[in-house]
Amino acid sequence: MAARQKILILDDDQDLLEIYQEILARLPSQPEIRTATTGQDAIAILENEPFVLLLVDLNMPQMDGFQVLAVVRRRFPALRTVVMTGASEADLRARAYRVGVDLYMEKPKTGREIIFFVDCIESLLERESQGGFRGVQSKTLLDIIQMECLTQNSCVLKISSAVGEGRIWIQKGEIMDAAVEDKVGKAAITEMIGWKAGNFEILPAGLPRPRTIFIGYESLLMETAQSMDEADEADAAERQTPESLLSTFARFTGVQFAMAVDLGESKKYEHWGCDDPAPLAVWTHQTAHAFKQLGTQLKVGELLDIVAFGSVRNIAVLSADEEVLGVGITRALAAPQIRETLTQIESKWAS
């Protein structure tokens, strides 16, 4: 049996430590949670035990968060780090990313912010060893942009890769403009999202940027992902398998896994991104049949879409004539965003 991953939380507020400990103990990966109230104690704990993730506050007496991070970078270079702070100053964010933190977040205050916080931490624990962008290694640039917009930040994302460098201007959670080489606006966004790996920096927002993008970030990212899908379809058509079709759903905002189950038999299924697909196939199959029967009994017609809101993630079930599609969606998405994602998936699936 694999050893449980360990998270260390550093904050001088004991009440907050207890809250964080309770929240993170419910993560799907069930990590072991340790706490420290001073930088010296945190470093001593790190020297004696292996940890995969450190959450650190910035404003602490004697040894502040930046001093702790400087020591951690020297002594424990493989340790992933997250800054959790009540400060919202852009220069602190920029300084933290220069130090090399994986994620900078303001301390969550609302239920939605707590859900987003938990999803981000779980993402870091599941991080793949290769690919992705520095900061959240298992995530694409789409995820990084969404993260900044969901938290309603004002900043400039500087994106660097082996093929170029670009910038995205975000103002209070809205994408204002983007530029890479001779491209601007939506064309620049599309260009950068096509990059598979690289580095990103969070820069201060600076002076207001003239707006060239006038649609919400959810629609923009979905349109961009759809455009990339359409451009790839011709080349992929001859070699496309059911698994590769399901994997394309990863381009849509919030999608974490997908599964297509034969309506006749739950043991016949294809999946992408599922750690334990067999029980999920049975549940998807049973749920689709149960709601089909309910529609008949109530004489309301066939129920095509079902969305279940769970404590770990949300799951949508889409039904067709011969098979049913199950899609895992992050809890950070609100109901209207889920509907937009499902509309895109339905269109892709039907084609």
C-alpha positions as CSV (number, residue, x, y, z in Angstrom):
1,M,0.0,0.0,0.0
2,A,1.4,3.4,-1.0
3,A,2.3,5.8,1.8
4,R,0.0,8.7,2.4
5,Q,1.2,12.1,1.1
6,K,2.1,14.6,3.7
7,I,1.1,18.3,3.8
8,L,2.7,20.8,6.2
9,I,0.7,24.0,7.0
10,L,2.5,27.0,8.5
11,D,0.5,29.9,10.0
12,D,0.9,31.7,13.3
13,D,-2.9,31.7,13.8
14,Q,-3.8,28.5,15.6
15,D,-7.5,28.8,14.8
16,L,-6.8,29.0,11.1
17,L,-4.5,26.0,11.3
18,E,-7.3,23.9,12.8
19,I,-9.7,25.1,10.0
20,Y,-7.2,24.3,7.2
21,Q,-6.4,20.9,8.8
22,E,-10.1,20.0,8.9
23,I,-10.7,21.1,5.3
24,L,-7.7,19.4,3.8
25,A,-8.2,16.1,5.7
26,R,-11.3,15.6,3.5
27,L,-9.3,15.6,0.3
28,P,-9.9,12.5,-2.0
29,S,-6.3,11.5,-1.7
30,Q,-6.6,11.6,2.2
31,P,-3.1,13.2,2.9
32,E,-1.6,13.3,6.3
33,I,-1.8,16.9,7.6
34,R,0.8,18.4,10.0
35,T,0.9,22.0,11.3
36,A,3.5,24.5,12.6
37,T,3.1,28.0,14.1
38,T,6.6,29.3,13.5
39,G,9.0,29.2,10.6
40,Q,11.7,27.6,12.8
41,D,9.3,24.8,13.8
42,A,8.3,24.2,10.1
43,I,11.9,23.9,8.9
44,A,12.7,21.5,11.8
45,I,9.7,19.3,10.8
46,L,10.7,19.3,7.1
47,E,14.2,18.2,8.1
48,N,13.0,15.1,9.9
49,E,10.1,14.0,7.7
50,P,9.4,13.8,3.9
51,F,6.6,16.2,2.8
52,V,5.2,16.8,-0.7
53,L,3.5,20.1,-0.1
54,L,4.0,23.2,2.2
55,L,1.3,25.8,2.7
56,V,2.8,29.0,4.2
57,D,1.4,32.3,5.4
58,L,3.5,35.4,4.6
59,N,2.9,37.7,7.6
60,M,4.4,36.1,10.6
61,P,6.6,37.4,13.4
62,Q,10.4,36.6,13.7
63,M,10.6,34.6,10.5
64,D,8.1,35.6,7.8
65,G,6.9,33.5,4.9
66,F,9.4,34.8,2.4
67,Q,12.3,33.9,4.7
68,V,10.9,30.4,5.1
69,L,10.5,30.0,1.3
70,A,14.1,31.1,0.8
71,V,15.3,28.3,3.1
72,V,13.0,25.8,1.6
73,R,14.2,26.5,-1.9
74,R,17.8,25.8,-0.9
75,R,17.2,22.8,1.3
76,F,14.1,21.1,-0.2
77,P,14.0,22.0,-3.9
78,A,11.5,19.3,-4.8
79,L,9.0,20.4,-2.2
80,R,5.9,22.1,-3.7
81,T,4.9,25.3,-2.1
82,V,1.6,27.3,-1.8
83,V,1.4,30.8,-0.3
84,M,-1.9,31.4,1.7
85,T,-2.2,35.0,2.7
86,G,-4.7,37.7,3.6
87,A,-2.7,40.2,1.6
88,S,-3.9,41.1,-1.9
89,E,-1.1,43.3,-3.1
90,A,0.1,42.6,-6.6
91,D,3.7,43.1,-5.8
92,L,3.6,40.3,-3.2
93,R,2.1,37.9,-5.7
94,A,4.9,38.8,-8.2
95,R,7.5,38.4,-5.5
96,A,6.2,35.0,-4.5
97,Y,6.2,33.7,-8.0
98,R,9.8,34.9,-8.5
99,V,10.8,32.9,-5.4
100,G,9.3,29.9,-7.2
101,V,6.1,29.0,-5.4
102,D,3.7,26.7,-7.1
103,L,0.6,28.7,-6.2
104,Y,-0.3,32.0,-4.6
105,M,-3.8,32.3,-3.1
106,E,-5.7,34.6,-0.8
107,K,-7.1,32.9,2.2
108,P,-10.6,31.6,1.3
109,K,-13.6,33.4,2.9
110,T,-16.6,32.0,1.0
111,G,-17.9,28.5,0.3
112,R,-17.0,28.8,-3.3
113,E,-13.5,30.0,-2.5
114,I,-13.0,27.1,-0.1
115,I,-14.1,24.6,-2.9
116,F,-11.7,26.2,-5.3
117,F,-8.9,26.1,-2.7
118,V,-9.5,22.4,-2.1
119,D,-9.5,21.7,-5.8
120,C,-6.2,23.5,-6.3
121,I,-4.5,21.6,-3.5
122,E,-5.7,18.3,-4.8
123,S,-4.5,19.2,-8.3
124,L,-1.0,19.9,-6.9
125,L,-1.0,16.5,-5.1
126,E,-1.9,14.8,-8.3
127,R,0.6,16.7,-10.4
128,E,2.3,14.8,-13.2
129,S,6.0,14.6,-13.4
130,Q,6.2,15.8,-16.9
131,G,4.6,18.5,-19.0
132,G,2.4,21.4,-18.1
133,F,3.4,24.9,-16.9
134,R,5.6,25.8,-13.9
135,G,3.2,26.6,-11.1
136,V,0.6,23.9,-11.5
137,Q,2.5,21.3,-13.4
138,S,-0.4,19.0,-14.3
139,K,-2.5,21.9,-15.7
140,T,-2.6,23.5,-19.1
141,L,-2.5,27.2,-19.8
142,L,-6.4,27.0,-20.0
143,D,-6.4,26.0,-16.3
144,I,-4.0,28.7,-15.3
145,I,-6.0,31.4,-17.0
146,Q,-9.2,30.1,-15.4
147,M,-7.6,30.1,-12.0
148,E,-6.7,33.8,-12.2
149,C,-10.2,34.7,-13.6
150,L,-12.1,32.6,-11.0
151,T,-10.3,34.4,-8.2
152,Q,-11.1,37.8,-9.9
153,N,-7.4,38.9,-9.9
154,S,-6.0,41.9,-11.8
155,C,-2.6,41.0,-13.3
156,V,-0.5,40.3,-16.4
157,L,0.2,36.7,-17.2
158,K,3.6,36.4,-18.9
159,I,3.8,33.1,-20.8
160,S,7.1,31.7,-22.1
161,S,7.7,28.5,-24.0
162,A,10.2,27.1,-26.5
163,V,8.3,28.6,-29.4
164,G,7.6,32.1,-28.1
165,E,6.6,34.5,-25.4
166,G,3.3,36.3,-24.9
167,R,1.2,38.2,-22.3
168,I,-2.4,38.1,-21.2
169,W,-3.9,41.1,-19.4
170,I,-6.6,40.3,-16.8
171,Q,-8.6,42.9,-14.9
172,K,-10.8,41.9,-12.0
173,G,-11.2,38.4,-13.4
174,E,-11.9,39.5,-17.0
175,I,-9.5,39.0,-19.9
176,M,-8.9,42.4,-21.5
177,D,-6.2,41.7,-24.1
178,A,-3.5,39.3,-25.2
179,A,-0.4,39.6,-27.4
180,V,2.2,37.3,-28.8
181,E,4.5,38.3,-31.7
182,D,2.2,39.9,-34.4
183,K,-1.0,38.5,-33.0
184,V,-3.4,40.2,-30.5
185,G,-6.7,39.5,-28.8
186,K,-8.4,36.1,-29.4
187,A,-5.8,35.1,-32.0
188,A,-3.0,35.5,-29.4
189,I,-5.0,33.5,-26.8
190,T,-5.4,30.7,-29.3
191,E,-1.7,30.7,-30.2
192,M,-0.6,30.5,-26.6
193,I,-3.1,27.9,-25.5
194,G,-1.6,25.6,-28.1
195,W,1.7,25.6,-26.2
196,K,1.9,22.4,-24.2
197,A,4.6,23.4,-21.7
198,G,6.6,26.4,-20.5
199,N,6.8,28.9,-17.7
200,F,4.4,31.6,-16.5
201,E,4.9,34.6,-14.3
202,I,2.3,36.7,-12.5
203,L,3.1,40.4,-13.1
204,P,1.4,43.5,-11.5
205,A,-1.5,44.8,-13.5
206,G,0.1,48.2,-14.1
207,L,-1.6,50.8,-16.3
208,P,-5.1,49.9,-17.7
209,R,-4.9,48.0,-20.9
210,P,-7.2,49.0,-23.9
211,R,-9.7,46.2,-24.2
212,T,-9.7,44.1,-27.4
213,I,-11.6,41.0,-26.0
214,F,-15.3,41.7,-25.1
215,I,-16.7,38.3,-24.1
216,G,-16.5,36.6,-20.8
217,Y,-13.6,34.4,-20.1
218,E,-15.7,31.2,-19.9
219,S,-17.0,31.7,-23.4
220,L,-13.6,32.8,-24.7
221,L,-11.8,29.7,-23.4
222,M,-14.5,27.4,-24.7
223,E,-14.5,29.0,-28.1
224,T,-10.7,28.8,-28.2
225,A,-10.8,25.1,-27.2
226,Q,-13.4,24.4,-29.8
227,S,-11.5,26.1,-32.5
228,M,-8.4,24.0,-31.6
229,D,-10.5,20.9,-31.7
230,E,-11.9,21.7,-35.1
231,A,-8.4,22.4,-36.5
232,D,-7.2,19.0,-35.2
233,E,-10.2,16.9,-36.3
234,A,-9.2,16.4,-39.9
235,D,-5.8,15.0,-39.0
236,A,-7.1,12.9,-36.1
237,A,-10.2,11.4,-37.9
238,E,-8.4,8.4,-39.4
239,R,-6.6,7.4,-36.2
240,Q,-9.3,8.4,-33.6
241,T,-10.3,5.8,-31.1
242,P,-13.1,6.0,-28.5
243,E,-10.5,6.8,-25.8
244,S,-8.9,9.6,-27.9
245,L,-12.4,11.1,-28.5
246,L,-13.1,11.2,-24.8
247,S,-9.7,12.7,-24.1
248,T,-10.6,15.7,-26.3
249,F,-13.2,16.7,-23.7
250,A,-10.2,17.7,-21.5
251,R,-10.1,20.9,-23.5
252,F,-13.5,22.0,-22.1
253,T,-13.5,24.1,-18.9
254,G,-13.7,22.0,-15.7
255,V,-13.6,18.5,-17.2
256,Q,-11.7,16.0,-15.1
257,F,-12.6,12.6,-16.7
258,A,-15.1,11.1,-19.2
259,M,-16.6,7.7,-19.7
260,A,-18.8,6.2,-22.5
261,V,-20.9,3.2,-21.3
262,D,-23.0,0.8,-23.5
263,L,-26.6,1.2,-22.5
264,G,-27.1,-2.6,-22.9
265,E,-24.3,-3.7,-20.6
266,S,-22.3,-1.7,-18.0
267,K,-19.2,-3.8,-18.5
268,K,-18.8,-2.4,-22.0
269,Y,-17.2,1.0,-21.7
270,E,-14.4,3.3,-22.8
271,H,-12.9,5.9,-20.5
272,W,-10.3,8.7,-20.1
273,G,-8.9,10.0,-16.9
274,C,-10.7,7.5,-14.5
275,D,-8.6,5.9,-11.8
276,D,-11.2,3.2,-11.0
277,P,-13.5,3.0,-14.0
278,A,-15.5,-0.2,-13.3
279,P,-17.6,1.1,-10.3
280,L,-18.2,4.4,-12.1
281,A,-19.4,2.6,-15.2
282,V,-21.9,0.6,-13.2
283,W,-23.2,3.8,-11.5
284,T,-23.4,5.7,-14.8
285,H,-25.3,2.8,-16.4
286,Q,-27.7,2.4,-13.4
287,T,-28.3,6.1,-13.1
288,A,-29.2,6.5,-16.8
289,H,-31.6,3.6,-16.7
290,A,-33.2,4.8,-13.5
291,F,-33.9,8.3,-14.9
292,K,-35.2,6.9,-18.2
293,Q,-37.7,4.8,-16.2
294,L,-38.6,7.8,-14.1
295,G,-39.3,9.9,-17.2
296,T,-41.6,7.2,-18.5
297,Q,-43.5,6.9,-15.2
298,L,-44.0,10.7,-14.9
299,K,-44.9,10.9,-18.6
300,V,-42.6,13.9,-19.1
301,G,-40.6,12.4,-21.9
302,E,-37.0,11.2,-22.0
303,L,-34.6,12.9,-19.6
304,L,-31.4,13.6,-21.5
305,D,-29.0,15.3,-19.1
306,I,-28.4,14.7,-15.4
307,V,-26.0,16.7,-13.1
308,A,-25.1,15.3,-9.7
309,F,-23.4,17.7,-7.3
310,G,-21.0,15.8,-5.0
311,S,-18.6,16.6,-2.2
312,V,-15.5,15.7,-4.2
313,R,-16.6,16.7,-7.8
314,N,-19.7,17.0,-9.9
315,I,-20.8,14.4,-12.4
316,A,-22.9,14.8,-15.4
317,V,-24.7,12.0,-17.3
318,L,-25.7,12.5,-20.9
319,S,-27.9,9.9,-22.6
320,A,-28.1,8.8,-26.2
321,D,-29.7,5.9,-28.1
322,E,-27.0,3.3,-27.6
323,E,-24.7,4.6,-25.0
324,V,-24.5,7.0,-22.0
325,L,-21.7,9.5,-21.3
326,G,-20.5,10.2,-17.8
327,V,-18.4,13.4,-17.3
328,G,-16.5,14.4,-14.1
329,I,-16.5,18.2,-13.5
330,T,-14.6,20.2,-10.9
331,R,-16.7,21.6,-8.1
332,A,-15.2,25.1,-8.8
333,L,-17.6,25.6,-11.7
334,A,-21.0,27.3,-11.1
335,A,-24.2,25.8,-12.6
336,P,-24.2,28.2,-15.7
337,Q,-20.6,27.3,-16.5
338,I,-21.4,23.6,-16.2
339,R,-24.3,24.1,-18.6
340,E,-21.9,25.8,-21.1
341,T,-19.4,22.9,-20.8
342,L,-22.1,20.3,-21.3
343,T,-23.4,22.1,-24.4
344,Q,-19.9,21.9,-25.9
345,I,-19.5,18.3,-25.0
346,E,-22.9,17.3,-26.4
347,S,-22.0,19.0,-29.7
348,K,-18.7,17.2,-29.9
349,W,-20.1,13.8,-28.9
350,A,-22.9,14.0,-31.4
351,S,-20.5,14.7,-34.2
